[in-house]
Amino acid sequence: MLALLQESPGYVTAEKLMEELQVSRRTVYYDMEKINEWLRGNGLEPVEYVRRAGFRLTESCRAGLPELAARVRPYEYVWSPKERKAWMALLLFARSEPVHVQDMADFLQVSRVTALQDMKRLKEELAAFRLSVTADRKAGYAAAGEEGDKRKALAHYLSQLLTPANWKRFTEQVQGAVRSSLADRPFPLPDEAQSAELHRLVAACERSLGMEFTDEMVFTLTSRLPLFAARLRQGKTVKLDEDEKATLRRMPEYQGAKRLAAGLGELYRVEFPEDEVCYLTMHLLGARLNRLGEPDTEGEAESRDERRDRRHAEGQDERDEHNRREAPESRNKPGDAFPSNGETAALRELTARLVDRFEQLACLFFEKRAELEEQLFLHLKPAYYRIKYGLEVEHPMLDTMRTKYRDVFELTRKAVQPLEEKLGKPVSDDETAFFAMHFGGWMRRQNAVPVRRRRAAIVCVNGVSTSRMLRIQLEALFPYLDIVAVLSLREYEKFRRPVDVLFSTVQLQRADAPVFVVNAVLSDRDKAQLLHEVNRRLEAGGGPADMHSPPVAGMIELIKRYAVVTDEAGLADALSGYWAAAKANKPDYAEPGKPSLADALPASRIRIAEAPPDDWRRAIRMAAEPLVEEGLVELRYVEAMIGKVNKLGPYIVVAPEVAIAHAKPEEGVHGTGMSLLVVPEGVAFSPEPKHRVRALFALASDDGESHLRALSELTILLRKEENRTALTRPESAASLQTLIERSADTATNRERGDSA
């Protein structure tokens, strides 16, 4: 809770803490009392609380907290229920002998009853990994199941305790705490020297494969590998199918895994059998990437840091960025470093199909599509192997993507169906969210018009797609800022260019400019608080001066009538922060300018054909008539829709017997809206039966984005077969309108529930 307050530049509401920590309001206030007692006992000011605005650390407390936190002793920290379960899981998997409940209770500093309750919940969670927990009065607890499933659970629970930002502190804390509680066997985490060697091994693997992993992936590997080695030393090995191993040996990553296994074997004095080398190959295949390059086949290539310093000195990074913007088609394609094989070609084709599918569902056409496909391939290749081998990663902002960016998320969920068909298994919501960030980031790209230019940099540990989306949000929020660099954490350590402000998804140890720790996906509340704090900082240095809204100025004048104001600037700053926080907390169930399905498709635009049209061209013209009559589109837009089908085929058929005709906004659109024509007999868009359509929507969007909410609601409606039947075989136009309105009500209720 203190970490959230320390990272926030302004007020943090109780609702925000409840959401982030998954606790009740009562727990928030109870824990805040305990925090204030602890702060006072250590000579720091307590947490400030302002009704409606929330909680905030004073500047003196914020400055003194890092030093105090570094002195926290293991027994002073109280683990949350989620952390306790994670620790229990790690203890089960990391020790060679079974663990007794008293060991758990002593280590976690809880009662025996609490430890038993936590173990009961852990058993329920482990069942999802196809694992069980055996219990014996003498032998204690032990995990039962396949070793591969145990490794998946081990990685899952480790990720709940470990983030890139707290790795070093976590390691030091764990070694001390565990050795004191379980003195007979230290926890298998690396010391500082081993950690440095692990990073060297991973960096060498990157160079040999011509890849650069995301910071998050490097931390994931360097934290998991010691635990995997510990399992191996205990004789617990993964067993893989012979055919699968034969496939993995043909991958370039297999050679990287062999070198990595050799280094790990020397470091931990254990031999990695062939199954374990192939298991490491799976992890390398699924590693999230920042970029691809040429593999270092000779082992003599310059290091990444040396290469980065040289490129920066030569100004090559700036020239590359210019070339990317001016001539994206000339760039090397991701995957060119891989051998030409059927798998890579198939994944490239699959990438194009995903983009096709999203364009079809979202009824839009991406500009610079080739560049989008290249970036998406960079993500899809490892995602494909992660899903194939059951090594999916967790998306840190999944809940936000499902709610704040629900439209894009729902469309992406449907767009990844070709990937699901190829793999023969579903794509998880976490993996879907990563794809959604790619599509959403590309959709919302815009050229910010500068007001007064300031320089900023972004530090993001979550990879390319997350970095792009964060950059787009910040450019929209601060049009007067030039984002001069988007850096990984390791790149930031070498970064020396002057900037006025830094945005980071993690705390930074070194900074020559104000640092604002932000979420990768900003909520309205985040944006309001960030806008206030950044403007306040920059105003002090001659930045934008319009930070205080008229209501604050009016409030100051009102206060001066009844009280003596000795620090008007300070009062204005405090009121501005309060106003921003209060404004951000107002409920907002729909983004402005995005009509619902019921708004976009009123009863006046729903028609049932009395006689079947001559062909699909006539059907499109009939479906679009209401839009033409209302002036939302010109006749040339209708012909453009027909032209798209002539050129691309029946791509507009999005569900059984349902199609959505559309074209580009610049082809004659003056407003956003939809119309619907139902043809009871159906109309053929090709000789194939699957292209026979009964419900034909015509869609117009004047900006390529304002129609997404309506489309998202339509997508949800079409999921259920009974809804599709009611849509394609209606009793009357009135029954169609009832169906549309009911779907809109359902979506609104879901949004309100998410906002509550």
WOUR-V414823 format. One record per residue. N is the residue number from 1. RES is the residue in one letter. PSI is psi in radians with two decimals (NA if undefined). Layout:
N;RES;PSI + N;RES;PSI
This chain:
1;M;-0.73 + 2;L;-0.64 + 3;A;-0.70 + 4;L;-0.73 + 5;L;-0.68 + 6;Q;-0.63 + 7;E;-0.38 + 8;S;2.32 + 9;P;-0.30 + 10;G;-2.54 + 11;Y;2.58 + 12;V;2.13 + 13;T;2.81 + 14;A;-0.64 + 15;E;-0.69 + 16;K;-0.76 + 17;L;-0.70 + 18;M;-0.74 + 19;E;-0.79 + 20;E;-0.70 + 21;L;-0.12 + 22;Q;0.88 + 23;V;2.97 + 24;S;2.88 + 25;R;-0.69 + 26;R;-0.73 + 27;T;-0.68 + 28;V;-0.88 + 29;Y;-0.62 + 30;Y;-0.82 + 31;D;-0.58 + 32;M;-0.62 + 33;E;-0.76 + 34;K;-0.68 + 35;I;-0.79 + 36;N;-0.65 + 37;E;-0.75 + 38;W;-0.73 + 39;L;-0.81 + 40;R;-0.72 + 41;G;-0.34 + 42;N;0.30 + 43;G;0.34 + 44;L;2.71 + 45;E;2.56 + 46;P;2.96 + 47;V;2.31 + 48;E;2.57 + 49;Y;2.24 + 50;V;2.20 + 51;R;2.36 + 52;R;-0.55 + 53;A;-0.76 + 54;G;-2.66 + 55;F;2.59 + 56;R;2.49 + 57;L;2.46 + 58;T;2.83 + 59;E;-0.68 + 60;S;-0.67 + 61;C;-0.72 + 62;R;-0.66 + 63;A;-0.62 + 64;G;-0.23 + 65;L;-0.74 + 66;P;-0.75 + 67;E;-0.70 + 68;L;-0.73 + 69;A;-0.57 + 70;A;-0.36 + 71;R;0.06 + 72;V;2.25 + 73;R;2.66 + 74;P;-0.70 + 75;Y;-0.20 + 76;E;-0.34 + 77;Y;2.28 + 78;V;2.04 + 79;W;2.52 + 80;S;2.84 + 81;P;-0.69 + 82;K;-0.74 + 83;E;-0.66 + 84;R;-0.75 + 85;K;-0.69 + 86;A;-0.74 + 87;W;-0.71 + 88;M;-0.76 + 89;A;-0.78 + 90;L;-0.69 + 91;L;-0.65 + 92;L;-0.71 + 93;F;-0.39 + 94;A;-0.31 + 95;R;2.54 + 96;S;-0.46 + 97;E;2.77 + 98;P;2.76 + 99;V;2.40 + 100;H;2.73 + 101;V;-0.56 + 102;Q;-0.57 + 103;D;-0.78 + 104;M;-0.85 + 105;A;-0.75 + 106;D;-0.77 + 107;F;-0.76 + 108;L;-0.11 + 109;Q;0.85 + 110;V;2.99 + 111;S;2.85 + 112;R;-0.66 + 113;V;-0.79 + 114;T;-0.72 + 115;A;-0.70 + 116;L;-0.70 + 117;Q;-0.74 + 118;D;-0.69 + 119;M;-0.66 + 120;K;-0.76 + 121;R;-0.67 + 122;L;-0.71 + 123;K;-0.74 + 124;E;-0.70 + 125;E;-0.69 + 126;L;-0.40 + 127;A;-0.52 + 128;A;-0.37 + 129;F;0.18 + 130;R;0.65 + 131;L;2.69 + 132;S;2.89 + 133;V;2.10 + 134;T;2.58 + 135;A;2.37 + 136;D;2.40 + 137;R;-0.69 + 138;K;-0.76 + 139;A;-0.34 + 140;G;-2.65 + 141;Y;2.56 + 142;A;2.52 + 143;A;2.40 + 144;A;2.35 + 145;G;-3.11 + 146;E;2.55 + 147;E;-0.66 + 148;G;-0.69 + 149;D;-0.62 + 150;K;-0.68 + 151;R;-0.69 + 152;K;-0.78 + 153;A;-0.70 + 154;L;-0.81 + 155;A;-0.70 + 156;H;-0.85 + 157;Y;-0.51 + 158;L;-0.68 + 159;S;-0.42 + 160;Q;-0.37 + 161;L;-0.34 + 162;L;2.27 + 163;T;2.79 + 164;P;-0.61 + 165;A;-0.55 + 166;N;0.25 + 167;W;-0.89 + 168;K;-0.79 + 169;R;-0.69 + 170;F;-0.82 + 171;T;-0.83 + 172;E;-0.76 + 173;Q;-0.75 + 174;V;-0.80 + 175;Q;-0.78 + 176;G;-0.80 + 177;A;-0.76 + 178;V;-0.68 + 179;R;-0.57 + 180;S;-0.53 + 181;S;-0.62 + 182;L;1.17 + 183;A;-0.37 + 184;D;-0.31 + 185;R;1.81 + 186;P;2.60 + 187;F;2.42 + 188;P;1.09 + 189;L;2.60 + 190;P;2.60 + 191;D;-3.06 + 192;E;-0.71 + 193;A;-0.75 + 194;Q;-0.66 + 195;S;-0.74 + 196;A;-0.70 + 197;E;-0.66 + 198;L;-0.77 + 199;H;-0.64 + 200;R;-0.73 + 201;L;-0.75 + 202;V;-0.71 + 203;A;-0.70 + 204;A;-0.65 + 205;C;-0.73 + 206;E;-0.85 + 207;R;-0.71 + 208;S;-0.49 + 209;L;-0.12 + 210;G;0.61 + 211;M;2.82 + 212;E;1.99 + 213;F;2.73 + 214;T;2.73 + 215;D;-0.76 + 216;E;-0.69 + 217;M;-0.66 + 218;V;-0.79 + 219;F;-0.65 + 220;T;-0.83 + 221;L;-0.82 + 222;T;-0.32 + 223;S;-0.57 + 224;R;-0.64 + 225;L;-0.73 + 226;P;-0.64 + 227;L;-0.65 + 228;F;-0.72 + 229;A;-0.66 + 230;A;-0.72 + 231;R;-0.70 + 232;L;-0.68 + 233;R;-0.45 + 234;Q;0.01 + 235;G;0.21 + 236;K;1.79 + 237;T;2.62 + 238;V;2.44 + 239;K;2.18 + 240;L;2.73 + 241;D;2.47 + 242;E;-0.71 + 243;D;-0.68 + 244;E;-0.69 + 245;K;-0.68 + 246;A;-0.68 + 247;T;-0.76 + 248;L;-0.59 + 249;R;-0.41 + 250;R;-0.16 + 251;M;2.50 + 252;P;-0.56 + 253;E;-0.36 + 254;Y;-0.72 + 255;Q;-0.68 + 256;G;-0.67 + 257;A;-0.64 + 258;K;-0.76 + 259;R;-0.70 + 260;L;-0.74 + 261;A;-0.66 + 262;A;-0.76 + 263;G;-0.73 + 264;L;-0.68 + 265;G;-0.70 + 266;E;-0.68 + 267;L;-0.71 + 268;Y;0.12 + 269;R;0.93 + 270;V;2.52 + 271;E;2.31 + 272;F;1.95 + 273;P;3.03 + 274;E;-0.68 + 275;D;-0.68 + 276;E;-0.61 + 277;V;-0.75 + 278;C;-0.59 + 279;Y;-0.72 + 280;L;-0.63 + 281;T;-0.72 + 282;M;-0.77 + 283;H;-0.66 + 284;L;-0.67 + 285;L;-0.59 + 286;G;0.10 + 287;A;2.29 + 288;R;2.46 + 289;L;2.58 + 290;N;-0.74 + 291;R;2.91 + 292;L;2.60 + 293;G;-2.70 + 294;E;2.35 + 295;P;2.56 + 296;D;1.49 + 297;T;-0.38 + 298;E;-0.27 + 299;G;0.23 + 300;E;0.17 + 301;A;2.66 + 302;E;2.68 + 303;S;2.89 + 304;R;-0.74 + 305;D;-0.73 + 306;E;-0.74 + 307;R;-0.72 + 308;R;-0.75 + 309;D;-0.73 + 310;R;-0.80 + 311;R;-0.67 + 312;H;-0.73 + 313;A;-0.60 + 314;E;-0.08 + 315;G;0.32 + 316;Q;-0.59 + 317;D;-0.74 + 318;E;-0.69 + 319;R;-0.68 + 320;D;-0.72 + 321;E;-0.70 + 322;H;-0.78 + 323;N;-0.65 + 324;R;-0.67 + 325;R;-0.64 + 326;E;-0.60 + 327;A;1.19 + 328;P;-0.45 + 329;E;-0.27 + 330;S;-0.08 + 331;R;2.68 + 332;N;2.42 + 333;K;2.36 + 334;P;2.43 + 335;G;-0.22 + 336;D;-0.41 + 337;A;-0.23 + 338;F;2.70 + 339;P;2.59 + 340;S;1.90 + 341;N;2.94 + 342;G;-0.57 + 343;E;-0.81 + 344;T;-0.75 + 345;A;-0.70 + 346;A;-0.65 + 347;L;-0.59 + 348;R;-0.75 + 349;E;-0.68 + 350;L;-0.66 + 351;T;-0.81 + 352;A;-0.65 + 353;R;-0.65 + 354;L;-0.73 + 355;V;-0.75 + 356;D;-0.82 + 357;R;-0.73 + 358;F;-0.75 + 359;E;-0.72 + 360;Q;-0.81 + 361;L;-0.68 + 362;A;-0.12 + 363;C;0.93 + 364;L;2.95 + 365;F;2.12 + 366;F;2.36 + 367;E;2.67 + 368;K;0.87 + 369;R;-0.65 + 370;A;-0.69 + 371;E;-0.70 + 372;L;-0.78 + 373;E;-0.67 + 374;E;-0.81 + 375;Q;-0.67 + 376;L;-0.63 + 377;F;-0.68 + 378;L;-0.57 + 379;H;-0.69 + 380;L;-0.67 + 381;K;-0.96 + 382;P;-0.59 + 383;A;-0.69 + 384;Y;-0.81 + 385;Y;-0.58 + 386;R;-0.82 + 387;I;-0.71 + 388;K;-0.74 + 389;Y;0.15 + 390;G;0.60 + 391;L;0.58 + 392;E;2.54 + 393;V;2.78 + 394;E;2.35 + 395;H;2.14 + 396;P;-0.34 + 397;M;0.60 + 398;L;-0.83 + 399;D;-0.68 + 400;T;-0.71 + 401;M;-0.63 + 402;R;-0.48 + 403;T;-1.05 + 404;K;-0.67 + 405;Y;0.76 + 406;R;-0.71 + 407;D;-0.93 + 408;V;-0.67 + 409;F;-0.80 + 410;E;-0.70 + 411;L;-0.67 + 412;T;-0.67 + 413;R;-0.67 + 414;K;-0.54 + 415;A;-0.43 + 416;V;0.13 + 417;Q;-0.67 + 418;P;-0.61 + 419;L;-0.73 + 420;E;-0.69 + 421;E;-0.69 + 422;K;-0.67 + 423;L;-0.40 + 424;G;0.41 + 425;K;2.73 + 426;P;2.68 + 427;V;2.20 + 428;S;2.83 + 429;D;-0.60 + 430;D;-0.83 + 431;E;-0.64 + 432;T;-0.68 + 433;A;-0.63 + 434;F;-0.76 + 435;F;-0.70 + 436;A;-0.63 + 437;M;-0.62 + 438;H;-0.92 + 439;F;-0.77 + 440;G;-0.73 + 441;G;-0.67 + 442;W;-0.65 + 443;M;-0.66 + 444;R;0.21 + 445;R;2.39 + 446;Q;2.69 + 447;N;1.88 + 448;A;2.38 + 449;V;2.04 + 450;P;2.47 + 451;V;-1.00 + 452;R;2.14 + 453;R;2.17 + 454;R;2.78 + 455;R;2.38 + 456;A;2.76 + 457;A;2.67 + 458;I;2.32 + 459;V;2.06 + 460;C;2.24 + 461;V;0.03 + 462;N;0.05 + 463;G;3.14 + 464;V;-0.86 + 465;S;-0.72 + 466;T;-0.74 + 467;S;-0.72 + 468;R;-0.77 + 469;M;-0.70 + 470;L;-0.72 + 471;R;-0.77 + 472;I;-0.76 + 473;Q;-0.75 + 474;L;-0.65 + 475;E;-0.64 + 476;A;-0.62 + 477;L;-0.60 + 478;F;1.36 + 479;P;-0.28 + 480;Y;0.03 + 481;L;2.38 + 482;D;2.04 + 483;I;1.79 + 484;V;-0.26 + 485;A;2.48 + 486;V;2.03 + 487;L;2.58 + 488;S;2.97 + 489;L;-0.67 + 490;R;-0.64 + 491;E;-0.64 + 492;Y;-0.59 + 493;E;-0.41 + 494;K;-0.06 + 495;F;2.25 + 496;R;0.09 + 497;R;2.44 + 498;P;2.35 + 499;V;2.78 + 500;D;-0.43 + 501;V;2.59 + 502;L;2.33 + 503;F;2.31 + 504;S;2.54 + 505;T;-0.09 + 506;V;2.85 + 507;Q;2.47 + 508;L;2.36 + 509;Q;-0.57 + 510;R;2.34 + 511;A;2.31 + 512;D;0.15 + 513;A;2.82 + 514;P;2.36 + 515;V;2.29 + 516;F;2.00 + 517;V;2.15 + 518;V;2.77 + 519;N;2.68 + 520;A;-0.57 + 521;V;2.08 + 522;L;2.22 + 523;S;2.97 + 524;D;-0.67 + 525;R;-0.76 + 526;D;-0.77 + 527;K;-0.75 + 528;A;-0.79 + 529;Q;-0.74 + 530;L;-0.73 + 531;L;-0.79 + 532;H;-0.85 + 533;E;-0.72 + 534;V;-0.79 + 535;N;-0.67 + 536;R;-0.76 + 537;R;-0.79 + 538;L;-0.52 + 539;E;-0.63 + 540;A;-0.45 + 541;G;0.30 + 542;G;0.43 + 543;G;-2.76 + 544;P;2.41 + 545;A;0.14 + 546;D;0.57 + 547;M;-0.54 + 548;H;2.03 + 549;S;2.74 + 550;P;-0.67 + 551;P;-0.63 + 552;V;-0.78 + 553;A;-0.73 + 554;G;-0.67 + 555;M;-0.67 + 556;I;-0.77 + 557;E;-0.68 + 558;L;-0.75 + 559;I;-0.67 + 560;K;-0.35 + 561;R;-0.46 + 562;Y;-0.08 + 563;A;2.77 + 564;V;2.12 + 565;V;1.99 + 566;T;-0.39 + 567;D;1.44 + 568;E;-0.68 + 569;A;-0.74 + 570;G;-0.69 + 571;L;-0.73 + 572;A;-0.71 + 573;D;-0.78 + 574;A;-0.76 + 575;L;-0.64 + 576;S;-0.73 + 577;G;-0.73 + 578;Y;-0.75 + 579;W;-0.76 + 580;A;-0.74 + 581;A;-0.76 + 582;A;-0.71 + 583;K;-0.67 + 584;A;-0.37 + 585;N;-0.05 + 586;K;2.40 + 587;P;2.48 + 588;D;1.85 + 589;Y;-0.15 + 590;A;2.50 + 591;E;2.38 + 592;P;2.45 + 593;G;-0.01 + 594;K;1.71 + 595;P;2.64 + 596;S;3.04 + 597;L;-0.71 + 598;A;-0.62 + 599;D;-0.72 + 600;A;-0.42 + 601;L;1.31 + 602;P;2.96 + 603;A;-0.54 + 604;S;-0.28 + 605;R;0.20 + 606;I;2.16 + 607;R;2.57 + 608;I;2.16 + 609;A;2.24 + 610;E;-0.52 + 611;A;2.54 + 612;P;2.44 + 613;P;2.80 + 614;D;-0.71 + 615;D;-3.09 + 616;W;-0.52 + 617;R;-0.81 + 618;R;-0.61 + 619;A;-0.73 + 620;I;-0.74 + 621;R;-0.73 + 622;M;-0.71 + 623;A;-0.59 + 624;A;-0.12 + 625;E;-0.80 + 626;P;-0.63 + 627;L;-0.69 + 628;V;-0.77 + 629;E;-0.62 + 630;E;-0.03 + 631;G;0.22 + 632;L;-0.51 + 633;V;2.76 + 634;E;2.90 + 635;L;-0.54 + 636;R;-0.45 + 637;Y;-0.68 + 638;V;-0.77 + 639;E;-0.56 + 640;A;-0.68 + 641;M;-0.75 + 642;I;-0.70 + 643;G;-0.63 + 644;K;-0.73 + 645;V;-0.68 + 646;N;-0.70 + 647;K;-0.75 + 648;L;-0.17 + 649;G;-2.99 + 650;P;0.82 + 651;Y;-0.30 + 652;I;-0.13 + 653;V;1.87 + 654;V;-0.27 + 655;A;2.87 + 656;P;2.06 + 657;E;0.28 + 658;V;2.34 + 659;A;2.66 + 660;I;1.92 + 661;A;2.44 + 662;H;2.90 + 663;A;-2.92 + 664;K;2.63 + 665;P;-0.64 + 666;E;0.00 + 667;E;0.43 + 668;G;0.60 + 669;V;2.35 + 670;H;-0.06 + 671;G;2.96 + 672;T;2.31 + 673;G;3.01 + 674;M;2.74 + 675;S;2.81 + 676;L;2.27 + 677;L;2.17 + 678;V;2.19 + 679;V;1.73 + 680;P;-0.66 + 681;E;-0.30 + 682;G;2.75 + 683;V;2.38 + 684;A;2.25 + 685;F;-0.10 + 686;S;2.97 + 687;P;-0.31 + 688;E;2.40 + 689;P;-0.56 + 690;K;-0.20 + 691;H;0.32 + 692;R;2.24 + 693;V;2.38 + 694;R;-0.57 + 695;A;1.99 + 696;L;1.98 + 697;F;2.50 + 698;A;2.25 + 699;L;2.40 + 700;A;2.34 + 701;S;2.19 + 702;D;-0.11 + 703;D;0.05 + 704;G;0.13 + 705;E;-0.57 + 706;S;-0.22 + 707;H;-0.06 + 708;L;-0.61 + 709;R;-0.80 + 710;A;-0.72 + 711;L;-0.69 + 712;S;-0.76 + 713;E;-0.65 + 714;L;-0.69 + 715;T;-0.77 + 716;I;-0.72 + 717;L;-0.72 + 718;L;-0.15 + 719;R;-0.61 + 720;K;2.32 + 721;E;-0.65 + 722;E;-0.55 + 723;N;-0.72 + 724;R;-0.67 + 725;T;-0.77 + 726;A;-0.52 + 727;L;-0.72 + 728;T;-0.29 + 729;R;1.11 + 730;P;2.69 + 731;E;-0.61 + 732;S;3.01 + 733;A;-0.58 + 734;A;-0.68 + 735;S;-0.57 + 736;L;-0.77 + 737;Q;-0.69 + 738;T;-0.73 + 739;L;-0.78 + 740;I;-0.82 + 741;E;-0.65 + 742;R;-0.66 + 743;S;-0.64 + 744;A;-0.71 + 745;D;-0.70 + 746;T;-0.77 + 747;A;-0.72 + 748;T;-0.74 + 749;N;-0.65 + 750;R;-0.71 + 751;E;-0.75 + 752;R;-0.67 + 753;G;-0.67 + 754;D;-0.56 + 755;S;-0.37 + 756;A;NA
